Amino acid sequence: MGYAFTFHVVAWFMKGSIQIGAYVHYPTISTDMLARVKARKAGHTNRGDVAGSVVLSRGKMWYYRLLMYHYSLALYRPSF
């Protein structure tokens, strides 16, 4: 269902007694989203007020990079 951040919780509670599988059709964060914020271009995932502000854009990039880092760690959990 796309809840990648729950993989660690399931793995911890089940202590390796089950395998975790994942199918990722639409990732939570994508390189397109990062590129849009970096270019400060407004769109459906980047509001105009954020795109128009250097401070908000940098904050959003920091947030996206942090989210992407933890998302990638979560995606190391599945066995298949």
C-alpha positions in Angstrom: 0.0 0.0 0.0 3.0 2.3 -0.1 3.8 2.5 3.6 7.6 2.1 3.2 8.3 3.7 6.6 6.5 0.8 8.3 9.0 -1.8 7.0 11.3 -1.2 10.0 8.4 -1.5 12.5 7.2 -4.8 10.9 10.8 -6.2 10.8 11.3 -5.2 14.5 8.0 -6.7 15.7 8.3 -9.9 13.7 12.0 -10.4 14.5 12.8 -11.8 11.0 10.0 -14.5 11.2 8.4 -13.2 8.0 9.7 -11.7 4.7 8.8 -8.2 3.7 7.9 -7.6 0.0 7.5 -4.3 -1.8 6.2 -3.0 -5.1 6.9 0.6 -5.7 4.9 2.1 -8.6 4.9 5.8 -7.5 7.7 6.6 -5.0 7.0 8.9 -2.1 9.7 11.3 -3.4 11.1 11.5 -6.9 14.0 13.1 -8.7 11.4 15.2 -10.7 10.1 16.7 -7.4 13.7 17.5 -6.3 14.5 19.1 -9.7 11.3 21.3 -9.6 12.2 22.6 -6.1 15.9 23.1 -7.0 14.9 25.1 -10.1 12.3 27.0 -8.0 9.6 26.1 -10.5 5.9 26.1 -9.3 3.9 23.0 -9.9 1.5 20.6 -8.2 4.2 19.5 -5.7 5.8 22.9 -5.3 3.5 25.8 -4.5 4.1 29.3 -6.0 5.0 30.9 -2.7 7.7 28.2 -2.1 9.0 28.5 -5.6 9.2 32.3 -5.2 11.2 32.2 -2.0 14.9 31.3 -1.8 14.5 30.5 2.0 11.4 28.3 1.6 12.9 26.5 -1.4 16.1 25.7 0.5 14.1 24.5 3.5 12.0 22.3 1.2 15.1 20.9 -0.4 16.6 20.1 3.0 13.3 18.4 4.0 13.1 16.4 0.7 16.7 15.2 1.0 16.1 14.1 4.6 12.9 12.3 3.5 14.6 10.7 0.6 17.5 9.5 2.8 15.1 7.8 5.2 12.9 6.5 2.4 15.9 4.8 0.8 16.8 3.2 4.1 13.3 1.9 4.4 13.5 0.4 1.0 16.5 -1.7 2.0 14.2 -3.8 4.3 12.1 -5.7 1.8 13.3 -9.2 0.9 11.5 -9.2 -2.5 
